[in-house]
Every structure is written in C-alpha cells, then in structure tokens.
Amino acid sequence: MASVKEILVQEVERLSEEEARRVLELLRATGGVAERPELSREELIRRATGRAGIRPPDPNARPFRKVKPITCPGIPASELLIHDRR
C-alpha cells in the first residue's frame, strides 16, 4: 500500500503546470507551505557536518569566486549528457 506522500506525489504529477501553480498559491495563502528562506553558508555547513560521505569545507575557507561562463557554439555538454541518459 502506498504511503500518503507517495499518493500525493502521484496526484501532483498528474497536474498541469497551471493547476500546480494554483495549488501552490492556495497552499501558500492558507499557510500550508511557507516560502523557503535561502540558507546561509554557515547553516549549510552545520547541516552537512556529521553526515556520512560528506566533508564540509573548512569554516574559515573563502567562498568560490564568481566566474563568467564561457559561451561557444553548439549544444552545451550538460544538455548532451541529459539527452544521452534518456
């Protein structure tokens, strides 16, 4: 027998994009789903600490610097990978 969450996921997957948007708006309006606040770097490190297979970075390490993506002709490799796996 499927759990309540599994049944809910199946029902949500049947919704059109417009229906899903309206349901989400209704849930937010009634307090059923809160907007998720963006987690700070420190909070993410705290949550990851102690999980098997995850080594959080040194808390004093500098964040990665911002980079400008390189643009080139053709299909991006990420899209090719997704296409190949389908």
C-alpha positions in Angstrom: 0.0 0.0 0.0 1.3 3.4 -1.0 2.1 6.0 1.7 0.2 9.3 1.8 3.3 11.1 0.5 3.6 8.7 -2.4 -0.1 9.1 -3.3 0.3 12.9 -3.1 3.3 12.9 -5.4 1.4 10.8 -7.9 -1.5 13.2 -7.8 0.7 16.3 -8.2 2.5 14.8 -11.2 -0.9 14.5 -12.9 -1.5 18.2 -12.6 -0.8 20.6 -15.5 1.6 23.4 -14.9 -1.2 25.9 -14.4 -3.1 23.7 -12.0 0.1 23.1 -10.0 0.8 26.9 -9.8 -2.8 27.5 -8.5 -2.4 24.7 -5.9 0.9 26.1 -4.7 -0.6 29.6 -4.4 -3.5 28.2 -2.4 -1.2 26.4 -0.1 0.9 29.5 0.5 -2.2 31.6 1.0 -3.5 29.3 3.7 -0.2 28.9 5.4 0.2 25.3 4.3 3.6 25.9 2.5 6.0 28.6 3.7 8.5 30.3 1.4 11.8 28.6 1.9 14.4 31.1 3.1 17.8 31.0 1.5 20.2 29.2 3.8 23.4 30.8 4.8 26.8 29.2 4.1 27.2 28.6 7.8 23.8 26.9 8.1 24.6 24.6 5.1 27.9 23.6 6.6 26.3 23.0 10.0 23.6 20.7 8.4 26.2 18.8 6.4 28.5 18.1 9.4 28.3 14.6 10.6 26.7 13.1 7.5 28.4 10.0 6.1 30.3 10.6 2.9 30.2 14.4 3.2 33.2 16.5 4.3 32.1 20.1 4.8 34.8 22.7 3.9 36.8 24.4 6.5 34.5 27.1 8.0 37.3 29.7 7.5 37.8 28.9 3.9 36.9 31.6 1.4 33.9 31.1 -0.8 34.5 30.3 -4.5 35.0 33.4 -6.6 32.4 34.3 -9.2 33.3 33.3 -12.8 31.9 34.3 -16.1 30.7 31.3 -18.1 32.4 30.8 -21.5 30.0 31.0 -24.5 30.6 28.9 -27.5 28.6 27.5 -30.4 26.9 24.1 -30.2 24.9 22.2 -27.6 26.1 22.5 -24.0 27.7 19.4 -22.7 25.2 19.2 -19.8 22.3 19.0 -22.3 24.1 16.3 -24.3 24.6 14.3 -21.2 20.9 14.5 -20.2 19.9 13.6 -23.7 22.2 10.6 -23.8 20.8 9.3 -20.5 17.2 9.4 -21.6 
